[in-house]
Amino acid sequence: MMVWNRHRYIKNPTTGKLVARVNPESEWIRTEVQDLRIIDDALWQAPLSRHDHLGEQYAAVINGVRKAHASNKLNGIASSVTYVLPAGDFGAMAR
């Protein structure tokens, strides 16, 4: 599928450079291009239907893992702790 008219380009009056802006999805033009297909549609749909089937089969497990992950209080703390550490001579600790 080819998608046309996704962006419009506006000139920045300060720099004179073109800046890309995304058009609303309702203005996009979509065109099916059968000649660009590498595999036929039946072969393409086979793994997609299997993926959907497995998602339904293991929905309880997936939801449980997502719930446990969301309730984990340590998520994201490693990156925020690195900014709290004071800057100093850490080589002095090894002496």
C-alpha positions as CSV (number, residue, x, y, z in Angstrom):
1,M,0.0,0.0,0.0
2,M,1.3,3.4,-0.9
3,V,0.3,6.4,1.2
4,W,0.4,9.9,-0.3
5,N,-0.1,13.3,1.3
6,R,1.1,12.4,4.7
7,H,3.2,15.6,5.2
8,R,3.0,19.2,4.2
9,Y,6.1,21.4,4.2
10,I,6.1,24.9,5.7
11,K,8.9,27.4,5.4
12,N,10.2,28.6,8.8
13,P,10.3,32.4,8.4
14,T,13.3,32.7,10.8
15,T,15.6,30.1,9.3
16,G,14.2,29.8,5.8
17,K,14.3,26.0,6.1
18,L,11.4,23.8,5.3
19,V,9.7,22.1,8.2
20,A,7.6,18.9,7.8
21,R,4.2,18.8,9.4
22,V,2.0,15.7,9.5
23,N,-1.4,16.1,7.8
24,P,-4.5,14.7,9.5
25,E,-4.9,11.0,8.7
26,S,-8.3,11.8,7.1
27,E,-6.4,13.6,4.3
28,W,-4.0,10.8,3.5
29,I,-4.5,9.1,0.2
30,R,-4.0,5.3,0.3
31,T,-3.5,3.2,-2.9
32,E,-3.2,-0.6,-3.1
33,V,-0.2,-1.5,-5.3
34,Q,-0.4,-5.2,-6.1
35,D,2.8,-5.2,-8.2
36,L,4.9,-4.4,-5.2
37,R,3.8,-7.5,-3.2
38,I,6.5,-10.1,-2.6
39,I,4.2,-12.8,-1.3
40,D,0.5,-13.5,-1.9
41,D,-2.2,-12.4,0.5
42,A,-3.0,-15.9,1.8
43,L,0.6,-16.5,2.8
44,W,0.7,-13.0,4.5
45,Q,-2.5,-13.7,6.5
46,A,-1.4,-17.1,7.8
47,P,1.1,-15.8,10.5
48,L,-1.3,-12.9,11.3
49,S,-4.1,-15.3,12.1
50,R,-1.8,-17.5,14.2
51,H,-0.7,-14.4,16.1
52,D,-4.3,-13.5,16.8
53,H,-5.1,-17.0,17.9
54,L,-2.1,-17.1,20.3
55,G,-3.1,-13.7,21.7
56,E,-6.6,-15.1,22.5
57,Q,-5.2,-18.3,23.8
58,Y,-2.8,-16.7,26.2
59,A,-4.8,-13.5,27.0
60,A,-4.9,-14.3,30.7
61,V,-1.1,-14.7,30.9
62,I,-0.4,-11.6,28.9
63,N,-2.7,-9.5,31.0
64,G,-1.2,-10.9,34.2
65,V,2.4,-10.1,33.1
66,R,1.3,-6.6,32.1
67,K,-0.4,-6.0,35.4
68,A,2.6,-7.2,37.3
69,H,4.9,-5.0,35.3
70,A,2.7,-2.0,35.8
71,S,2.6,-2.5,39.6
72,N,6.4,-2.9,39.8
73,K,7.6,0.1,41.8
74,L,11.2,-0.3,40.5
75,N,10.3,0.3,36.9
76,G,12.2,3.3,35.6
77,I,14.0,3.9,38.8
78,A,17.4,2.9,37.5
79,S,17.5,5.8,35.0
80,S,16.2,8.4,37.5
81,V,18.8,7.4,40.2
82,T,21.7,8.1,37.9
83,Y,20.8,11.7,37.8
84,V,20.6,12.0,41.6
85,L,24.2,10.7,42.3
86,P,26.5,13.6,43.3
87,A,29.5,14.4,41.1
88,G,32.7,13.7,42.9
89,D,36.1,12.0,42.9
90,F,35.0,8.3,42.9
91,G,38.6,7.2,42.4
92,A,39.3,8.4,45.9
93,M,37.1,5.6,47.3
94,A,39.4,3.0,45.9
95,R,42.5,4.3,47.6
